[in-house]
Amino acid sequence: MDKELLQSTVRKVLDEMRQRPIPLGVSNRHIHLSAQDYERLFPGHPISEKKALLQPGQYAAEQTVTLVGPKGQLKNVRLLGPLRSVSQVEISRTDART
């Protein structure tokens, strides 16, 4: 393939890619729970889906928790589903310092 044809093909592909939007979702604080931890926090209550997320099969649940640390509390931290093999808390850098 000659250089001009290659450059033309690359330009065409890049132009097509620029025309397609890339979905992006941002959440400044949320938790993922294992089945064991979920049952400990919400015994006997099934997860209630509130809203589907951009990632297929992922959703924000109705359930929220309050995270308590040495400097205070973060209230209404949303649970994201489905349940995972391990629990994980995700907070913003700002929240981590307050």
C-alpha positions as CSV (number, residue, x, y, z in Angstrom):
1,M,0.0,0.0,0.0
2,D,1.5,3.3,-1.0
3,K,1.9,6.2,1.5
4,E,-0.8,8.4,0.1
5,L,-3.4,5.7,0.1
6,L,-2.5,4.8,3.7
7,Q,-2.8,8.4,4.8
8,S,-6.1,8.8,3.0
9,T,-7.5,5.6,4.6
10,V,-6.4,6.7,8.1
11,R,-8.0,10.1,7.6
12,K,-11.2,8.5,6.5
13,V,-11.3,6.2,9.5
14,L,-10.5,9.0,11.9
15,D,-13.2,11.3,10.4
16,E,-15.8,8.5,10.9
17,M,-14.7,7.9,14.5
18,R,-15.0,11.6,15.3
19,Q,-18.6,11.7,14.1
20,R,-19.7,8.9,16.5
21,P,-20.3,10.1,20.1
22,I,-18.6,8.2,22.9
23,P,-21.0,7.7,25.8
24,L,-19.5,8.7,29.2
25,G,-20.9,8.4,32.6
26,V,-19.4,9.9,35.8
27,S,-20.1,9.1,39.4
28,N,-18.2,10.8,42.1
29,R,-19.1,8.2,44.8
30,H,-20.6,4.8,44.8
31,I,-20.1,1.2,46.1
32,H,-20.0,-2.2,44.7
33,L,-20.9,-5.0,47.1
34,S,-20.3,-8.8,47.3
35,A,-23.4,-10.9,48.0
36,Q,-22.1,-11.6,51.5
37,D,-21.6,-7.9,52.3
38,Y,-25.0,-7.0,50.7
39,E,-26.8,-9.5,52.9
40,R,-25.0,-8.1,55.9
41,L,-26.1,-4.6,55.1
42,F,-29.6,-5.3,53.7
43,P,-30.7,-8.6,55.2
44,G,-33.6,-10.3,53.4
45,H,-34.1,-7.4,50.9
46,P,-33.5,-7.9,47.2
47,I,-31.6,-5.2,45.2
48,S,-34.0,-2.7,43.6
49,E,-32.9,-1.3,40.3
50,K,-33.3,2.4,40.1
51,K,-31.7,3.3,36.8
52,A,-29.7,1.5,34.1
53,L,-26.2,2.7,33.5
54,L,-24.4,3.1,30.2
55,Q,-22.5,-0.1,30.6
56,P,-24.7,-3.1,29.6
57,G,-26.0,-5.0,32.5
58,Q,-25.0,-2.4,35.1
59,Y,-27.4,-0.3,37.1
60,A,-27.7,2.1,40.0
61,A,-29.7,0.5,42.8
62,E,-32.3,2.2,45.1
63,Q,-30.1,1.2,48.1
64,T,-27.7,3.7,49.5
65,V,-25.3,3.6,52.5
66,T,-23.6,6.1,54.7
67,L,-19.8,5.8,54.8
68,V,-18.3,6.8,58.2
69,G,-14.7,7.7,58.6
70,P,-12.5,9.6,61.1
71,K,-13.3,12.9,59.5
72,G,-17.1,12.5,59.1
73,Q,-19.8,10.9,57.0
74,L,-20.7,10.6,53.3
75,K,-24.4,10.1,53.1
76,N,-26.5,8.5,50.3
77,V,-23.6,6.7,48.6
78,R,-25.3,4.7,45.8
79,L,-25.0,1.0,45.4
80,L,-24.2,-0.1,41.8
81,G,-25.3,-3.5,40.7
82,P,-25.1,-6.3,40.0
83,L,-23.3,-7.8,43.0
84,R,-19.6,-8.5,42.6
85,S,-17.1,-11.1,43.9
86,V,-15.5,-8.4,46.1
87,S,-16.8,-5.2,47.7
88,Q,-15.3,-1.9,46.7
89,V,-15.9,1.8,47.6
90,E,-15.2,4.5,45.0
91,I,-15.1,8.1,46.1
92,S,-13.7,11.3,44.6
93,R,-10.3,12.6,45.7
94,T,-12.1,15.6,47.3
95,D,-14.3,13.2,49.4
96,A,-11.2,11.2,50.4
97,R,-9.7,14.4,52.0
98,T,-12.8,15.7,53.8
